[in-house]
Amino acid sequence: MEEPNPCVTCGICCTHFRISFYWAEADDAPGGFVPVGMTERLNHSMRCMKGSNQVPRRCSALSGTVGEQVACTIYENRPTPCREFPVYFDDGRPNPKCDELRATIGLPPLPHAPMPNAPSPHTPLPNAA
């Protein structure tokens, strides 16, 4: 049985960080994939996800209730920072920053991953919706 993805009951990272990335990741650039309507311009070379550039932060792509049930509405087209945030490190240890953020909303620390080289919870799980 697959371990449940801890991100679908958390989502706190989507309300904590400014999610900034190279402008050409947006779908108004050739080869871009992030929906441009969900972004805002930071400068001539950078954009960020709407909702993540002011406090309180909440990425415009996040749906649901943080700490209970959440989803990324553009998961397949999310920007690089979202793809690269390591919830688990390659050795199976949870990212301490993830645990620190989870604690701010009353969630317990993540367990050690069940196996080395465990996929990030941001990697789609088999048979996941």
N, C-alpha and C positions, 0 to 999 in steps of 0.2 A: 504494500500500500504506500502511495506517495505521501510524503510529509506535506501538510497544508502550507501554502504560500503565506508567510507572515505579513507580506505587504498588503494583502487584501483586507486585513483587519486593522491596519495601522494608517499609513498615508501621511504620517507627520512630516516626512521629508518634503512633501509637496506643499507644505505650509510653512516651512522654515527657511529654505534657501531661495535666493534669486536664481532662477534657472536661465542662465545666459549661455549663448552659443554663437558660432559663426553664422552670419546672416544668410549664407548660401545653403544652409540646411532647410530654410523655409521653401515651401513649394512654389513660390513665385520666381525661384532661380532654377536654371536647368539642373535636373537631378535632385532638387530639393524635395523634402518629404514632410516637414512639419507644416501644418496648416497655417499659412501666413496670417489669417484672420484671428488666430489665437496668440499672436506674438505682438511685441512692440519694439520699436527701434531704440537701441541704446546709444549707438554712434554709427559712424560710416561702415564699420565692419562687424558689429555685434547686434544681436537681438536678444530678447528674453521672452519667456512665456508671460502673457498677460496675467496679472494678479500676483506675480512673484516679485515685482519691483517696488512694492510699497508695503508698509506695515499697517494692519495685519496682512500677512501674505497668504495666498491660496492660489495655486496654479489654476488657470482657467480650464485645464483639461481634467481636473480631479472631480469626480462625482462621488456622492455618498457622504457618510458621516465618519470623520476621522476618529480612529480608535475603535470603530465598530465594523463598518463595511464600506470599502472604497474601491474605486476602479479608475484607471486612466482611460479616458474616452478616446485617446489617440495612441494607445499602447503601441501599435505596430509602426506608428509614425512619430514616436516621441524623440526629442532631441538627444544628442550625445551625452550631456551630463546625466540624464535620467538612465541611459543605457549603461553608463560606466560607474554609477554609484554602487560600491561593493557592500551589500548587506552582509555577505559572508566573504572572508578572504579564502584564498586557494587552499589553505590548510584546514578549513572548516570552522575557524574561529569567527564569531560574529564581530562585525565592525563596532568598536566601542562608541562611535558617534551615533550609530543607529540606536544602540541601547540607551545612550544618554537622551536622545530625543524621545524615545518610547517612554522613558520614565517621566517625562514632563506631562504626559497625558494618562499616566497611571497604568501603562502596559508593562508587563514583566520583561526582563532581559530575554534575548533570544537564546535558545539552547545552542550548544555546540552542534554544528552540522553533523548529520548522521554518518557522513563519509568524507574523506579528503576529496578535494576538488569538486565539492558539491556545487551545483549551478547556483547562480545568484537567484534570489526570488524574483528578480526582474526578468529572468529567462522564462518564457512560457513553459508551463508544465504540460506533459502529455495529457491529452483529454481535457485540458482546461478550456473553459469558455472564453 
